[in-house]
C-alpha cells in the first residue's frame, strides 16, 4: 500500500529576544536532505513529506542552532521557533541593534522604505495619510494632526522613539511636535492600546522610530534635499550614524533638518500669512552588549507657523461674512514672512533607556523620558501687545517605565511593568489675556501585564492594566483663586489573536478596552476661540471616557495579489465633545457662539482596505480607502469632524523591474466624498466631494557604492479648487493648489 | 557580570532620582486682560453753522466691565440727538481693567484702524451722515462730524459702530465711513456695538 506522502511541515522563525521574524534562516530536514529559507515574515513550508520522524535543523548567522526532532503524522504541523543570539565572544558575530518590535496582534501598518521616501518633506499628519484608515484633522495646510479611525488629539498616542509625546495635543490647531525625518519607520497601530501604552491610546498609536543604532564599526550618512513649487518650500535633512571600531557595541546617530516655506497658493489666490519655518535636531548614543544595552536620545523640535490672516475673525458676524465669501478677503502676494497670528513652538525630548538580560529568558528594561514643551501663540493685537503671545504655555513631562520581558522556548512570552507619568503645566505670565486653561500638576501611575501564547499558526494575547491619576489645578478667575483636585482610576484590558489560516491568509482580531480621563481644556476651558468665533466652556464634573474597540484584520498575500481589510467597531461611553449651545454671548466686540463640553455615548465603526495587484512585471495597480461611521447614540445625531468616505487608487509602471532598483512612475487618483453625516449645527455646511490626481516618479541610482534616490511628484495636477471637510480652514479658504516637488535622497 | 549589574543599579538610581526631583507647575498669576475694551464713550458736541463748537458735551457710553463673558451683556446708552443739528463726535475707547486709554493706541496705529458707522441710522435712507475729521487727516473715525437730518423719515434708528483692525485702508470703498462691505477690506472687528438712537 502506497504511503500518503503529502504531508507538510510549516513553521515560523523569530528572534527569542524581541519576537521579530527572522528572514533567510536556513531550515534543513536531515532525513530527506531538503532545505528551505524563511521568507520575510519568518515563515517556511516544506511539502510532500511522508509520515515519520524528522529532525529539523534551523540555522541563522549569529544565533544558536536549533535541532528539533518531530514526528509527522498529520498535515497540521506548524511550530514557532525562537532563535537565541550567540554570546558575543565568538569572533565575527554580528550584534543586533535592539529595536523592539511592536508585539501586538492588532492591525498595524508601517510606512518605511520607498513609501517613506515619497512622504519626505511632509509633516507627520500628511505622511500618515498614506496609510489606509488614517486621515488628518488640519488647520490650514501647515498644521495637521493624524486621525486614526475617526479619533485624534488626546484619543490617540504618538511615541517619539518609545516616549509618549506630551505636548498640548488637546488643541485642534496644535500639531504633533515631531520631526518625521528622525524616523526610519513610522508604524500605526489601529487598536486600543491602553494596556501597553497608558491611558488615551484609545483610537490607536503612532510609533515614530529611528533606525537602530549601529553595533559595529560603520559610518553612514543620509542627505535629503527637497523643494516644492507651491509655497516655494525648501527642506534639508542630514543624518549621520555610525558604530565605534574601538568599543564593540557603541553606536551613535546625529540628525538635523530645516524647513522653510512661504504663503501657500490655492488655485486662485495666495493664502495670506501661511508660511512656516522649522528647525530640528536629534542625537543618540548607545551601547549594546549581549547582556546590557543603554541608549540615550535627545530630540529638539522648533517651529514657527503663520496662521491664515483671515482665519482670525473678530466676532461671529466677521466669521459669517467670510464663510459667505468662500475665500479670504485679503489679496496676498507671495512672501516668506510670518506675521501675527502665528505659533512658535519648541519641544525638547530626552530619554535614557536601558535593558539588561537577567537570564536567557528574562530581560529587565528601564526607560526615563523628559520633555519640555513651549508653546506661544500670537494674535493680531494693538501696540506692544502684538509682541506678546496671547497664549504662553510651558509643559514639563517626566515619564518612567520599568518592565520585564520574558520569552521562552515554549509558547509563552510577556511583559510586566509599571509606568509613571508626571506632568506640570504652567501659563507663563505676561500675556495680558486670562489663560484659557489653568496651571496643573498631573501624576499617573499604571501597572500592567501582558502575556502572549504562540503555537504554530496561532498567537493569542491578553493584557490587563490599572491606572491611577491625580490632577491638581489652580488659576485665577476674576482675581479669585480657583483650585481643583481630581482623581481618576481605571482598569483596562485586552484580548487578541492572530491566526495564520494558511501561508497566504492571516486573520487577526483584538478586543481592547481603553480609557481617557477628561483633559484639562475639557474640564476648565473658559474663553474665546478666535478662529471659531466661539466661547468654549469646560465642565469640571466630566467623567472619564471608556471605550471598547474591536479590530479585525484579514490579510491575503499570494503571488501578485496583496489584500488587507480592517474592520472595527468602537463603543465609547462618556465621549466628550464640544456642543454648540445655540446661545450667543454679546459683548462690545460683537456676538459669539457659545460651545460647552458635554458627554454622550458614541459608536464608531468602519473599515479600511488596501490592496495591490501586479498585472505584469512592469504594470501594477493599488487601491486603498476607508469608511467611518460615527454616531452620538444618546442624541441620535452626528459628531463634527469625522472623515468622509475616501479612497486612493492608481497605477504604477516599473521601467526596469527585476534589478531591485526603483525606477517607476505612479499615477494616482484621490477620491473624497462629501460628508453627508453632518452634525445638527455647523457654522458652514460640509464642502462637496472632490477628486485629485497626482503623479510621482521615483528612481534609484547607484553612484559608486552610494545610493541616490530621485523623486519628482506633481500633486493636484489639474490645480483643482477644493475644500476638505477635515480642514478647519475650509470655512475660510480653498485647499492647496498644484504643487511640484523634487526630492533627492543620497546615502553614502 | 558583577560589574554590569552594579552599573545597572547606578542607572536605575539616576532614573529614580531624576523622576522624584520632578518639576511642579508655577503658582498662577492674576493676568489682567490688556486687550479688552470695557468702555466706549461717544462725546457729542454741537457745531454751529460756521463750524465752531458750541454748548456742552453730551456723552453716551457702552460698557462691559468684564469683557467677553457668558451671561453678562454690555450696558448701552440710548443716544439722543436733535434733528437738523450738526455734531462733532469724539470716540473714546478705554480698558477699565487696566485703566488704560486705548484711543491713543488707535491713533498711533491709525494706518491699521478705522471706525465704520452703519445701522439704519447711516444706511439706506439715512437719518445721520458721518464725515471723518481726524486731527491727523487719516481716516480713522476717532473724531468726525455727524449731521442729523432736519426731517428724518423715521425715528428709533440704530447706530452700529464698528472698529476694524488690520484692514486694507486703500480698499476701494473703504473711504466711505458707512461702507457696508467693510469686511471685504480684510482685518477683524475689535468693536461692534449697536446704540439705539432717539431723535428729538
Interface residues (C-beta under 8 A of the other chain):
Chain A: X289 X291 X292 X294 X309 X310 X312 X313 X314 X315 X317 X318 X321 X322 X325 X328 X329 X330 X352 X354 X356 X364 X366 X368 X370 X380 X381 X382 X383 X385 X390 X394 X396 X398 X400 X420 X422 X424 X425 X426 X427 X429 X430 X431 X432 X433 X434 X435 X438 X439 X440 X441 X474 X475 X476 X478 X479 X481 X528 X535 X537 X583 X585 X586 X587 X588 X589 X590 X591 X592 X594
Chain B: X1 X4 X5 X7 X8 X11 X12 X14 X15 X16 X18 X19 X22 X23 X24 X25 X26 X27 X28 X29 X30 X31 X32 X33 X34 X35 X37 X38 X40 X62 X63 X64 X66 X67 X68 X69 X70 X73 X74 X102 X105 X106 X108 X109 X164 X165 X166 X168 X183 X184 X185 X186 X187 X188 X189 X190 X191 X192 X193
